[in-house]
Amino acid sequence: MTCRNCGAEIADKALICYRCGTATTEAKHKPAALPPASRGSFTATVLAIVLLGAVGFFLVRTEGAETSRVVTWVAVAAAVLIVALRAYARRR
């Protein structure tokens, strides 16, 4: 049998050509196609930065010791939401 790439004479049962390395038969299995890159992770990161900046700005603008518990809980909830969004974006 001759190699279809370089024309070298190779054995009938050869899997590849000894000169050029070309396969003698077509592959039975094709590799899986990669999914397109998602922009969700970038969007979640930007959203997290903007949200943290807004909460930080609000906490700085309020009177130091008089910051209410509601504002503190909102900041904690925002941080939990950001962590959840990042975890969700990484799983995709």
N, C-alpha and C positions, 0 to 999 in steps of 0.2 A: 504494500500500500504506500502511497506517496502523501506527504504532508500537503494540506490544502493551502498553507501559507508560504512555505519556503521551497516546496517541491522535493525535499529529501526523501529517500527511501527509508521507511520505518516498518517495524513488525506489524503484522495484521492485528494483534491483540494489544498494541500499545495504546495507552490512554493519552499520552502527550508526545509531541515531537521532541526527540532528544537534542535537536539543533536549536530550534527557536522557542520551544515550550508551549506551542499552540495545542489546545485540546483537540483530540481526534473526533470527538462527538460533541453534540450540543448538551448543555447543562440540563439536567432533569428538573431542577428547582431553581427558580429565579429569586434573588433576594427581595425582601419586602421593601416597598417604597416608603421613604420617610415622610411623615406628615409635615405639612408646611409649618414654618415657624409661627408661633402665636405672639401677638402683641399684648396679650392679657397680663403677663408678668410686668411689662413695662408700665402699663396703665395702672396696675395696682400699686406699683412703687410710687409713681407720681401722685396718685390719689392719697397714699399714706403720708407722703411728705407734706402735701398741701394741708391735709387734715391736722397733722401734728403742728404745723406752723400756725394754723388758725387757732387751735386750742392754746398753744403757748402764748400767742399774741393776746388772746382774751385773758389768760391768767395773769399776764404782766400788767395789763391795763386795769385790772380790778384792784381794790385796796388790799394790800398784803395779807394781813391776818384775818380780814373779814371775808375771805373767799368762802362761799357757801359750800356745803357738802354736795349739793346738786352738781355744781361745776366740777368738783373732784370726781364724782361718779361718772359724769359725762366724759371726762378725760380718760378714766379707766376703761369705760365702754369703748371709746374710740381706739384705744390701744389694743384691746381684745379684738375688735373688728379688723384692725390692720393685720394683726397676726393671723387671723382666720383667712383673710383675703390672700395673704402671701402663701399660706399653706395650700389653699385651693389652687392658686396659680401655678405652684410648683408641681402639683399632681397632674396637671393637664399636659 
